[in-house]
Amino acid sequence: MSHEFAIRIFALIPMGVAVWFVPTHWAGVLILYLSAEIVSHDRLIQDDRKLLVIAIGTVAIHGCAAVVDALWWPIPVAQPDPDTFFRVASQIANRGDFVLGIDYVFFENVLALFHVVGGNSRLLGNALSVFWYAGSCIILMRLIRVLGIDRYRYGLLIGFGLLPSALLLRAMTLRESWLLFLFMVVIYGVWRLAREGKGWKDIAMLAVALSGLAMLHKVFIVYIVVLIPMLCVFIAGEAGIKRPNRYRLLQVSVIVGIALAIGYVVATTNSGQIVTQIFDKGVVETIRDYRQDVDRLGAPRTAFNIPFDTSSFAATAKTASRIYGHYLLAAPLRFQPDARDIYALMEGLLRIVLLIAAVAAVVSRPARVPCRYGILLMAIYVSLTCVWAVGTTNYGQAIRHHLLTNWIILLLGYPLIAELWHRAGHAVGLRWRGLEVRK
């Protein structure tokens, strides 16, 4: 205990120095410190010294990226969104003209609440993203325990925390870290509700997480319509195995009711035109118009250049499959010897490998993961990536959107890849020793 206390006191020294020299950013520095604290106090992390070092190390690297972006050199990834969010949130905080909306309007107003307390510091928004990443690490450890893949926890946490694109995006004033944390809470909360039976506590947790997702991004308003039935089927199936009673059906009904209430509240806010537009113009027309607008405003060098053809069912299916394929790869069509293109291609190939391994792990050997939970995770991955794909027109967008789903195929696919790698190395070692014996 005294050793840990000494480490924390030592960690407070650079924080105090930073606040002394840059007092404007005191809130951001404090949140970065709290990010490391919540990870170090998690019971599944603090008992494993190596895991603790990895967890705090990834949080520290995120924190360094956040500080560099805010104080020295604005990282060009995802610009101009981080600058826009910071500028608008600061203006709202200074004027006090808060509004209730959805999508980016909701995010900017929530961010403005923090600026009211912490001042107009760009580091504050970055630090909040790092804080939600730290929370995601805690949820990740619980999902690893649920799936029974604890032996791979070091590699999984490193892969989750240090993928370059994810690291940079989670260290900037963006919605991605917020959405990632809430999304992981939903998936973990469903498992708790189905198997551990915490009742209304877990229903409340799911309701808050689902409503947060819907308010933060309009895509989740649409996706919840797909997600809720899958969650209900899973909960009913798991509860029926463990405890077949009507109380479980009541819980499922409450979740559906909460989801409908959230949809109603969202649709009646001052930003409800985002929802009503979909119904007025139709889903297909809205998607097509959105893709055309993004292509006109976006960077053509990174564009997929695939028009959304809805002239017939066959044309729509062909177009959708091409869009989904390009979205999964998330690499430029016209390859150039550019570091960004090379990285995008490498990440896309890694994603394809993980996806193949994840499918193989769930289908060929369901005992590797709890069968229904593995199937649920794959169903969520495929359905959510399909929803993201229809609104994605270039690989820059795709890399950002993949941040919310890459961790699923990492959890399911990495253990199989690690096991095959180990077997291959073991086989080579045996063969080499055999040759030595023959000699």
C-alpha positions in Angstrom: 0.0 0.0 0.0 2.8 2.4 0.9 4.5 1.6 -2.4 1.4 2.5 -4.4 0.9 5.6 -2.3 4.4 6.7 -3.2 3.8 6.1 -6.9 0.7 8.3 -6.8 2.4 11.1 -4.9 5.2 10.9 -7.5 2.6 11.1 -10.3 1.1 14.2 -8.8 4.4 16.1 -9.1 4.4 16.5 -12.9 0.7 17.2 -12.8 1.3 20.1 -10.3 4.2 21.4 -12.4 2.0 21.3 -15.5 -0.8 23.2 -13.8 1.7 25.7 -12.5 3.1 26.6 -15.9 -0.2 26.3 -17.9 -3.0 27.1 -15.4 -5.5 27.5 -18.3 -5.4 23.7 -18.8 -5.8 22.6 -15.2 -9.1 20.7 -15.9 -7.6 18.8 -18.7 -4.5 17.8 -16.7 -6.7 16.7 -13.8 -8.9 14.5 -16.1 -5.8 12.9 -17.6 -4.6 12.0 -14.1 -8.0 10.6 -13.2 -8.0 8.5 -16.4 -4.9 6.7 -15.1 -6.4 6.5 -11.6 -9.6 4.7 -12.6 -7.6 2.2 -14.6 -5.2 1.5 -11.7 -8.1 1.0 -9.3 -10.0 -1.5 -11.3 -10.0 -4.9 -9.6 -9.4 -6.9 -12.7 -6.4 -4.8 -13.6 -4.7 -3.8 -10.4 -4.2 -7.5 -9.3 -2.1 -8.2 -12.4 1.1 -6.1 -12.4 1.9 -6.6 -16.0 -1.6 -5.8 -17.1 -1.6 -2.7 -14.9 1.6 -1.5 -16.6 0.1 -2.1 -20.0 -3.1 -0.4 -19.1 -1.5 2.7 -17.6 1.0 2.8 -20.4 -1.7 3.0 -23.1 -3.5 5.6 -21.2 -0.3 7.6 -20.8 0.4 7.4 -24.5 -3.1 8.6 -25.3 -2.5 11.4 -22.8 0.7 12.4 -24.5 -1.0 12.5 -27.9 -3.8 14.7 -26.3 -1.3 17.1 -24.9 0.7 17.4 -28.2 -2.5 18.0 -30.1 -3.7 20.7 -27.7 -0.6 22.6 -26.8 2.0 22.1 -29.5 1.0 20.7 -32.9 -2.6 20.1 -33.9 -2.6 16.5 -35.2 -4.1 16.6 -38.8 -6.1 13.4 -38.3 -9.9 14.0 -38.5 -9.5 17.7 -38.9 -11.3 20.1 -38.9 -13.9 18.3 -36.7 -11.9 18.6 -33.4 -11.3 22.3 -33.9 -14.9 22.9 -34.8 -16.2 21.1 -31.7 -13.9 23.0 -29.4 -14.7 26.4 -31.0 -18.5 25.9 -30.9 -18.5 24.4 -27.3 -16.4 27.3 -26.1 -18.8 29.8 -27.7 -21.8 28.1 -26.1 -20.1 28.1 -22.7 -19.2 31.8 -22.9 -22.6 32.9 -24.1 -24.6 30.4 -22.1 -27.0 29.7 -25.0 -27.4 25.9 -24.4 -29.9 23.9 -26.5 -31.1 20.4 -26.4 -30.5 18.5 -29.6 -29.1 15.3 -31.0 -26.0 14.3 -33.0 -23.2 16.9 -33.0 -25.5 19.5 -31.3 -25.9 17.3 -28.3 -22.1 16.7 -28.1 -21.2 20.3 -28.4 -23.6 21.3 -25.6 -22.4 18.6 -23.3 -18.8 19.6 -24.0 -19.8 23.2 -23.3 -20.9 22.2 -19.8 -17.4 21.0 -19.0 -16.0 24.2 -20.5 -18.2 26.2 -18.1 -16.3 24.6 -15.2 -12.9 24.0 -16.8 -12.5 27.0 -18.9 -11.7 27.4 -22.6 -9.0 24.8 -22.9 -8.6 22.6 -25.9 -6.9 20.0 -23.7 -10.1 19.6 -21.8 -12.0 18.0 -24.7 -9.0 15.8 -25.6 -8.7 14.7 -22.0 -12.3 13.7 -21.8 -11.8 11.5 -24.8 -8.8 9.8 -23.1 -11.0 9.4 -19.9 -13.6 7.5 -21.9 -10.9 5.4 -23.5 -9.8 4.5 -19.9 -13.3 3.5 -19.1 -13.4 1.3 -22.3 -10.3 -0.5 -21.1 -12.2 -1.5 -17.9 -15.2 -2.8 -19.8 -12.8 -4.6 -22.2 -11.3 -6.6 -19.3 -14.8 -7.7 -18.2 -15.7 -8.8 -21.8 -12.4 -10.8 -21.9 -13.4 -12.5 -18.7 -16.9 -13.2 -20.1 -15.5 -14.8 -23.2 -13.0 -16.9 -21.2 -9.9 -15.6 -23.0 -8.0 -14.2 -20.1 -4.7 -15.9 -21.2 -4.7 -13.4 -24.2 -5.5 -10.3 -22.2 -2.1 -8.7 -22.7 -2.1 -8.9 -26.4 -5.8 -7.9 -26.6 -5.2 -4.8 -24.5 -2.1 -3.8 -26.5 -4.0 -4.3 -29.8 -7.0 -2.3 -28.4 -5.0 0.5 -27.1 -2.1 1.0 -29.5 -3.6 0.7 -33.0 -2.2 4.0 -34.4 -5.4 5.4 -35.9 -7.5 4.5 -32.9 -4.9 6.0 -30.5 -4.9 9.3 -32.3 -8.7 9.5 -32.7 -9.3 8.6 -29.1 -7.0 11.5 -28.0 -8.8 14.2 -29.8 -12.0 16.2 -29.2 -14.3 13.8 -31.1 -17.3 11.7 -30.3 -15.6 8.4 -31.0 -14.3 7.7 -27.5 -17.7 8.6 -26.0 -19.6 6.3 -28.4 -17.1 3.5 -28.0 -17.5 3.5 -24.2 -21.3 3.6 -24.3 -21.4 0.9 -27.0 -19.2 -1.5 -25.0 -21.3 -0.8 -21.9 -24.4 -1.9 -23.8 -22.9 -5.1 -24.9 -21.5 -5.9 -21.5 -24.7 -4.9 -19.8 -26.7 -7.3 -21.9 -24.5 -10.2 -20.7 -25.0 -9.1 -17.1 -28.8 -8.8 -17.5 -29.1 -12.2 -19.2 -26.8 -14.3 -17.1 -26.3 -12.6 -13.7 -29.8 -11.2 -13.3 -29.0 -7.8 -11.7 -32.5 -6.7 -12.7 -33.4 -3.0 -12.7 -29.9 -1.9 -12.1 -28.7 -3.3 -15.4 -31.9 -2.2 -17.2 -31.1 1.4 -16.1 -27.5 1.0 -17.2 -28.6 -0.2 -20.6 -31.2 2.6 -20.9 -28.6 5.3 -20.2 -26.1 3.8 -22.6 -28.6 3.4 -25.4 -30.0 6.9 -25.0 -26.5 8.3 -24.9 -25.7 6.6 -28.2 -28.8 7.8 -29.8 -28.3 11.4 -28.6 -24.6 11.5 -29.6 -25.0 10.2 -33.2 -28.0 10.0 -35.5 -26.7 6.6 -36.9 -27.6 5.0 -33.6 -31.1 6.3 -33.8 -31.5 4.1 -36.9 -29.3 1.2 -35.6 -31.2 0.8 -32.3 -34.1 -0.4 -34.3 -31.9 -3.3 -35.5 -30.0 -3.7 -32.2 -32.9 -4.0 -29.8 -34.4 -7.1 -31.3 -31.0 -8.9 -31.3 -30.5 -8.0 -27.7 -34.0 -9.2 -26.8 -33.5 -12.5 -28.5 -30.2 -13.0 -26.7 -31.6 -12.1 -23.3 -34.6 -14.3 -23.8 -32.5 -17.2 -24.9 -29.9 -17.0 -22.1 -32.5 -16.3 -19.4 -34.5 -19.3 -20.7 -31.6 -21.6 -20.2 -30.7 -20.4 -16.7 -34.1 -19.2 -15.3 -37.2 -19.7 -17.4 -39.6 -17.4 -15.7 -41.9 -14.5 -16.7 -39.8 -11.9 -14.9 -37.2 -12.2 -17.7 -39.9 -11.5 -20.3 -40.9 -8.5 -18.2 -37.3 -7.2 -18.3 -37.1 -7.6 -22.1 -40.4 -5.7 -22.4 -39.0 -2.9 -20.2 -36.0 -2.6 -22.5 -38.2 -2.4 -25.6 -40.4 0.2 -23.9 -37.4 2.3 -22.9 -36.1 2.2 -26.4 -39.4 3.4 -27.8 -39.5 6.2 -25.2 -36.0 7.2 -26.2 -37.0 7.3 -29.9 -40.0 9.5 -29.1 -38.0 11.9 -27.0 -35.3 12.2 -29.7 -37.8 12.7 -32.4 -39.5 15.6 -30.6 -36.4 17.7 -29.8 -35.4 20.7 -31.8 -33.1 18.5 -33.8 -35.8 16.1 -34.7 -35.7 17.1 -38.3 -32.8 14.7 -38.7 -35.2 11.9 -38.0 -38.3 13.3 -39.7 -36.3 13.9 -42.9 -35.6 10.2 -43.1 -39.3 9.4 -43.0 -40.3 12.2 -45.4 -37.7 11.5 -48.1 -37.3 7.8 -47.5 -34.2 5.9 -46.2 -32.8 5.2 -49.7 -33.2 8.8 -50.9 -31.7 10.2 -47.7 -28.6 7.9 -48.0 -28.1 8.8 -51.6 -28.4 12.5 -51.0 -26.0 12.3 -48.0 -23.4 10.4 -50.0 -23.6 12.9 -52.8 -23.2 15.8 -50.4 -20.1 14.2 -48.8 -18.5 13.5 -52.2 -19.0 17.2 -53.1 -17.4 18.5 -49.9 -14.9 15.7 -49.2 -11.5 14.9 -50.5 -11.8 13.1 -53.9 -8.4 11.4 -53.5 -9.7 9.2 -50.8 -13.2 8.7 -52.2 -14.7 5.3 -53.0 -16.3 6.8 -56.2 -19.2 4.3 -56.0 -22.6 6.0 -56.7 -25.5 4.5 -54.8 -27.5 3.0 -57.7 -31.1 2.2 -56.7 -32.6 1.8 -60.1 -33.4 -1.9 -59.4 -33.0 -4.5 -56.7 -30.1 -6.1 -58.4 -28.3 -2.7 -58.9 -28.9 -1.8 -55.3 -27.6 -5.2 -54.0 -24.5 -4.9 -56.3 -23.8 -1.3 -55.2 -24.3 -2.1 -51.5 -21.9 -5.1 -51.7 -19.2 -3.0 -53.4 -19.6 -0.2 -50.8 -19.4 -2.7 -48.0 -16.3 -4.3 -49.4 -14.6 -1.0 -49.8 -15.7 0.0 -46.3 -14.2 -3.1 -44.7 -10.8 -2.6 -46.5 -10.8 1.1 -45.9 -7.9 1.7 -48.3 -7.6 4.0 -51.2 -8.5 2.8 -54.7 -5.7 4.7 -56.4 -2.7 3.7 -54.3 0.1 6.2 -54.1 3.5 5.9 -52.3 2.1 7.9 -49.4 2.5 7.0 -45.7 -1.2 7.5 -45.1 -2.1 5.2 -48.0 0.4 2.5 -46.9 -1.0 2.6 -43.3 -4.6 2.5 -44.5 -3.8 -0.6 -46.6 -2.0 -2.3 -43.7 -4.9 -1.6 -41.3 -7.5 -2.8 -43.8 -5.6 -6.1 -44.4 -5.3 -6.6 -40.7 -9.0 -6.1 -40.3 -9.8 -8.6 -43.0 -7.5 -11.2 -41.3 -9.2 -10.6 -37.9 -12.6 -10.8 -39.4 -11.9 -14.2 -41.0 -10.4 -15.4 -37.8 -13.4 -14.2 -35.8 -15.9 -15.9 -38.1 -13.8 -19.1 -37.9 -13.6 -18.9 -34.1 -17.3 -18.6 -33.7 -18.5 -21.0 -36.4 -15.9 -23.8 -36.5 -15.2 -24.0 -32.8 -18.1 -22.4 -30.8 -16.6 -23.8 -27.6 -13.8 -21.2 -27.9 -16.3 -18.5 -26.8 -19.8 -18.8 -25.2 -21.7 -19.8 -28.3 -24.7 -17.4 -28.2 -22.5 -14.5 -27.1 -20.0 -15.0 -29.9 -22.9 -15.2 -32.4 -24.4 -12.0 -30.9 -21.1 -10.1 -31.2 -20.6 -11.2 -34.8 -24.2 -10.2 -35.6 -23.7 -6.8 -34.0 -20.4 -6.3 -35.9 -21.9 -7.2 -39.3 -25.1 -5.2 -38.8 -23.4 -2.1 -37.5 -20.6 -2.1 -40.1 -23.4 -2.4 -42.8 -25.1 0.7 -41.3 -21.9 2.7 -41.2 -20.9 1.6 -44.7 -24.0 3.1 -46.4 -23.1 6.5 -45.1 -19.3 6.3 -45.7 -17.9 7.6 -49.0 -14.1 7.6 -48.4 -11.5 5.6 -46.5 -10.7 8.5 -44.1 -14.3 8.3 -42.9 -14.1 4.5 -42.8 -11.1 4.4 -40.5 -12.9 6.6 -38.0 -16.1 4.6 -38.1 -14.2 1.3 -37.7 -13.0 2.5 -34.3 -16.4 1.5 -32.9 -16.3 -2.1 -34.2 -12.6 -3.2 -34.6 -12.5 -4.3 -31.0 -15.2 -7.0 -31.6 -13.2 -8.9 -34.2 -10.1 -8.3 -32.1 -11.7 -10.1 -29.2 -13.1 -12.9 -31.3 -10.2 -13.3 -33.8 -7.0 -12.6 -31.9 -7.1 -15.7 -29.7 -7.4 -18.0 -32.7 -4.6 -16.2 -34.5 -2.4 -16.3 -31.4 -3.1 -20.0 -31.0 -2.3 -20.8 -34.6 0.9 -18.8 -34.4 1.9 -20.7 -31.3 1.2 -24.0 -32.9 3.1 -23.1 -36.0 6.1 -22.0 -34.0 5.9 -25.1 -31.9 5.8 -27.3 -35.0 8.8 -25.6 -36.5 10.6 -26.0 -33.2 9.9 -29.7 -33.1 10.9 -30.1 -36.7 14.2 -28.3 -36.0 14.9 -30.5 -33.1 14.1 -33.5 -35.2 16.7 -32.5 -37.7 19.2 -32.0 -35.0 18.5 -35.5 -33.7 19.0 -36.9 -37.2 22.3 -35.2 -37.4 
